[in-house]
Amino acid sequence: MSRDARWRTLLELLVERGRLDVEDAAAELGVSAATIRRDFDGLAEQQMLVRTRGGAVVHGVSYELPLRYKTARHASEKQRIAKAVADLVAPGEAVGLTGGTTTTEVARALAVRGDLVSGEFGVSAVSGVSGAPALTLVTNALNIANELAVRPQFKIVLTGGVARAQSYELVGPLADGVLGQITVDVAVLGVVAFDVTHGAAAHDEAEAAINRLLCERAERVVVAADSSKLGRRAFARICAAEAVDTLVTDTAADPEVVRRFEEAGLRVVTV
């Protein structure tokens, strides 16, 4: 296992458990204790964890794993969810995408959708070619804008704002200013937690505020979340469950949790 792979695995285990011992981590990853100590020291230098005697702990109770260290956990579920979300979008619509691993997969699914790649659509807003864009995509996520900017069939609108290193999302008054001037047909939310009582939530309050504003500017709201996010709550609320029209999740979702969302008036799509 490469160092980068070990680091990603160690950080994910820390997020799940809150604490790791050197010996236990070494046994789990199949490497020596000396290697894990060096890994912990390297991650501590990057302020990704706090070293303790014989192990490491996460930074506080509201720890957020930076996007660049998030691996393909639940990858197949996220890809299925992304395709299902992409299928909910009609050609010509304006789509808002928040940041996150699942919404990044949604962007990729839209980019390869056959009816959006070819056909009557042009890119008049960007290149002067006649015809309308296949989609107008509004996002505050730098990585999503970077991936989609090379797709001539899309019109890409990137908000301003201050970049968060953890999620590559732009936040703050500059982002507020752009979102306050536009409307979208559908807002696709990536969340860290979604619960019937507590609603959709993020780790960071500035990120949640931008996502909330995007919801307010949308005709309909779709939450794209794998089953591990459901029935949980997080620090910063984005919106109430009742503000969401559709939840797209995977088939591992607890049937009771799904039922509660449906009773709250949401359409739930499991894939």
ZIWOGI-V673511 format. One record per residue. N is the residue number from 1. RES is the residue in one small letter. D_FIRST is the distance of its C-alpha to the first C-alpha in Angstrom with 1 decimal. Layout:
n	res	d_first
N	RES	D_FIRST
N	RES	D_FIRST
//
This chain:
n	res	d_first
1	m	0.0
2	s	3.8
3	r	6.7
4	d	8.3
5	a	6.2
6	r	6.5
7	w	10.0
8	r	10.9
9	t	10.2
10	l	12.0
11	l	14.8
12	e	15.3
13	l	15.7
14	l	18.1
15	v	20.1
16	e	20.5
17	r	21.4
18	g	22.7
19	r	21.5
20	l	18.6
21	d	19.0
22	v	16.7
23	e	17.1
24	d	16.6
25	a	13.4
26	a	12.0
27	a	13.2
28	e	12.0
29	l	8.2
30	g	8.8
31	v	8.6
32	s	11.9
33	a	14.4
34	a	14.8
35	t	11.3
36	i	12.1
37	r	15.5
38	r	14.5
39	d	12.4
40	f	15.6
41	d	17.8
42	g	16.3
43	l	16.6
44	a	20.0
45	e	21.1
46	q	20.5
47	q	22.5
48	m	19.8
49	l	20.5
50	v	23.0
51	r	22.1
52	t	24.1
53	r	24.9
54	g	22.0
55	g	20.0
56	a	20.2
57	v	22.2
58	v	22.4
59	h	25.1
60	g	28.1
61	v	28.9
62	s	28.7
63	y	25.2
64	e	23.9
65	l	20.3
66	p	20.6
67	l	20.3
68	r	17.8
69	y	15.3
70	k	16.2
71	t	13.9
72	a	15.3
73	r	16.4
74	h	19.7
75	a	19.1
76	s	21.4
77	e	24.0
78	k	24.0
79	q	24.6
80	r	27.4
81	i	28.9
82	a	28.8
83	k	30.6
84	a	33.2
85	v	33.8
86	a	34.2
87	d	36.7
88	l	38.8
89	v	39.4
90	a	42.5
91	p	43.0
92	g	44.6
93	e	43.5
94	a	42.3
95	v	38.9
96	g	37.4
97	l	33.7
98	t	32.1
99	g	28.6
100	g	25.5
101	t	22.8
102	t	25.2
103	t	28.0
104	t	25.8
105	e	25.3
106	v	29.1
107	a	29.7
108	r	27.6
109	a	29.6
110	l	32.8
111	a	31.9
112	v	31.7
113	r	34.6
114	g	37.0
115	d	40.2
116	l	39.0
117	v	37.7
118	s	41.1
119	g	44.7
120	e	47.3
121	f	45.2
122	g	45.3
123	v	44.2
124	s	47.6
125	a	46.5
126	v	44.1
127	s	45.4
128	g	49.0
129	v	48.5
130	s	50.8
131	g	49.4
132	a	47.4
133	p	43.7
134	a	41.9
135	l	40.5
136	t	40.8
137	l	37.6
138	v	37.8
139	t	34.7
140	n	33.9
141	a	30.2
142	l	29.4
143	n	26.3
144	i	28.4
145	a	31.3
146	n	29.2
147	e	28.0
148	l	31.4
149	a	33.6
150	v	33.2
151	r	34.7
152	p	38.4
153	q	39.5
154	f	38.5
155	k	40.3
156	i	37.8
157	v	39.1
158	l	36.9
159	t	38.3
160	g	38.7
161	g	37.5
162	v	35.1
163	a	31.4
164	r	29.2
165	a	25.8
166	q	24.2
167	s	25.3
168	y	26.7
169	e	30.1
170	l	33.4
171	v	35.7
172	g	39.1
173	p	42.7
174	l	42.0
175	a	39.9
176	d	42.7
177	g	45.2
178	v	43.7
179	l	43.1
180	g	46.6
181	q	48.1
182	i	46.4
183	t	46.2
184	v	43.7
185	d	44.1
186	v	40.9
187	a	38.4
188	v	34.9
189	l	33.3
190	g	29.7
191	v	29.9
192	v	27.9
193	a	30.7
194	f	33.6
195	d	36.3
196	v	39.9
197	t	41.5
198	h	39.4
199	g	38.5
200	a	35.6
201	a	33.9
202	a	31.4
203	h	30.0
204	d	32.0
205	e	35.8
206	a	36.1
207	e	33.7
208	a	35.6
209	a	38.9
210	i	37.9
211	n	36.7
212	r	39.9
213	l	42.0
214	l	40.3
215	c	41.2
216	e	44.8
217	r	45.0
218	a	43.9
219	e	46.1
220	r	43.5
221	v	40.2
222	v	37.1
223	v	34.3
224	a	31.0
225	a	28.9
226	d	26.7
227	s	28.0
228	s	25.9
229	k	28.0
230	l	31.4
231	g	33.7
232	r	32.0
233	r	33.4
234	a	32.2
235	f	34.0
236	a	35.5
237	r	37.5
238	i	37.7
239	c	40.4
240	a	42.0
241	a	40.9
242	e	44.4
243	a	43.7
244	v	41.0
245	d	42.3
246	t	39.3
247	l	36.1
248	v	33.5
249	t	30.8
250	d	29.1
251	t	30.7
252	a	28.9
253	a	31.3
254	d	33.6
255	p	37.0
256	e	38.9
257	v	37.1
258	v	37.7
259	r	41.3
260	r	41.8
261	f	40.6
262	e	42.9
263	e	45.8
264	a	45.2
265	g	45.9
266	l	42.5
267	r	41.7
268	v	38.4
269	v	36.5
270	t	33.8
271	v	31.5
//
